Amino acid sequence: MRKFLLILSFGIFLAGCTSFRAYYNTFFLAEKAFQVAENNRLKTKVDKVSPTSKRLYEEAITKASRVLAFYPKSKYVDDALLIIGKSYYYQEEYPKAERKFQEIVAGFPKSKLVLEANFFLGLTYFKLDRLCGPSLAGHPPESQAKKIPEAGFIQPGRVKIPAERL
């Protein structure tokens, strides 16, 4: 009987580890596809996304969406939403990007990603010609406003952001 309980508890432990590993791997693959797409986009130095980058952004969206669908309580949900939002943004699917950035701001107001989501939300409003439209929710408190990168700026036709923030 004691041996049976030991085997049962070990099996439960492994099942828990497998679940963690599964959602982390799903997120990791989404993040990896996104990073490769970003590197391709930055190398080409053109405003249009290449077919290769588009495919990789789609892959990132699919994998990050799996995190949202199968692991909605994981700690990677806000990260997955940001990957999806930025992927839509760079594919010029601005209404979809807007929705994802708004989900981060509304659903995760204490997340470290709110500032970046608000930044991309502002860029999205600019692309949608809605600068006078809805105001940005969740304005950063004075202490966090200083964390916004100084090097990030908008240049006509291109968005420049420090590489470590991409």
N, C-alpha and C positions, 0 to 999 in steps of 0.2 A: 504494500500500500504506500509506504513511504517513497519507494522508487517511482511509483506511478505519479505521485504529487510532484516530485522533483522534475520528472520529464514534462508534466503538464505545465508547470510554472516556467520552465525553460522554453517551451513552445510558445507560450503567451508572450514572453520577453522577446523572442525572435520575431513574432508577428508584429509587435510594436515597433521594433527596429526597422522591419521591412517597410512598414507604412511611412515612417519618417524618411527613410532612404528614397522611397518612391516619389514623395512630393518634392523632396529636395532635388532629386535627379531631374524631375520634370521642370522645375524652375531653372536649374542650372543649364539645361539644354536650351530653354527659351532665352536665357541671358546670353548664352554663347552664340546662338543664331543672330540675336540682335547686335552683339558686338562685331561680328563678322560683317553684317550688313552696314553698320556704321563705318567701319574701317573702309569698306568698298566705296561708300558714299563720299567719305572725306578724301579718298585718293583720287576720285574722278574729277573733282572740282567743277562739276556742272550742276545746274539746278534740277535737272531731271534725274530720277532714280533709275539706275540701270536695271535690266531684267534680272540679273543675278541678285542685286540688292533687294529688289521687289520680292523675289522668291524667298529670300532669307527673312525679310520682314514678315511675310506671310507665315513662314515657319515659326517665327518668334511669337506671333499673335496666336497661332494654333496651340503651341505648347504652353504659353502663359495662360491661355483660356482654360486649359486642362487644370491648371493649378486652381483657378477660380471655381471650376465646376466640381472637381473631385476633392479639393482640400480647402473649402471656404473659410475655415478657421485657422489656417496656417499663418505663420508670421510673414510669409512671402506674398500675401494678397496685395498689399499696397505696391510692392515692387513689381508684381505681375501687371497690375493696372497701369503703372507708369510705362512699362515696356510696351504694352498694347497701345497706349495713347501716343507714345512717341513714334511707334511703327506706323500707326495711322497718319500721324502728322507728316512724316517724311514721305508717305505715299500720296499725300495731298487729299486725304479723306478727312477733311477738317471737321465735319459734324460728328463723325465717330470719335475722333480724337478729343473733341470738346467734351463729349459724354464721359469718356474715361478720366480725363483730368478733373472734371466736376465730381466724379465718384470718389476720387482720392480726397479732394478738399472736403466734401460733405461727410464721407464715411470714415475718414481717418484724420480728424483735425489735429491730432497730436503727433502724427507721423513726421519723421524727418524729411519726407519727400513732398510735403505740402508746398514748400517754397518753390521747388522745381516744377511741381504740377501747376502752381499759379503762374510761373514764368511761361510755361508752354501754353497755358490757357490764354494768357495775354497775346502770345504770338498767334494762336489759333484765331482769336477774335480779330486780330489785325488782318489775317489772311481772309477771314469771312467778311471784312469791311464792317465790323461791328465794334469799333473802338468806343462808341458812345452807348453801346448796349449795356448788358448786365454788368454790374461791378464785380470785381473779383471777391469771392467769399474768402473768409479766413485770412484777412490781412495779417501779415506777420507782426508779432509784437516788436517793440523797439529793439529788444536784445537780440532777436533773430534777424532783423533787417540787416545787420552788419555782416551776416554770414553769406549774403548774396554775393556771388563772385563779381569782382570789379572788372575782370577781363571779359565778361560776357556782354556783348553788345550786338545791335542789329545793324547790318550793312545792307544797302539796297540789293535785293535779290538773293541774299544769303544770310544765314544765321550763324554767328560765330559764338561758340561757347567753349570754355576751356576743356581740353581733352578729358581731364579727370571727372568732369561733370556729365559726360556723354554716356 
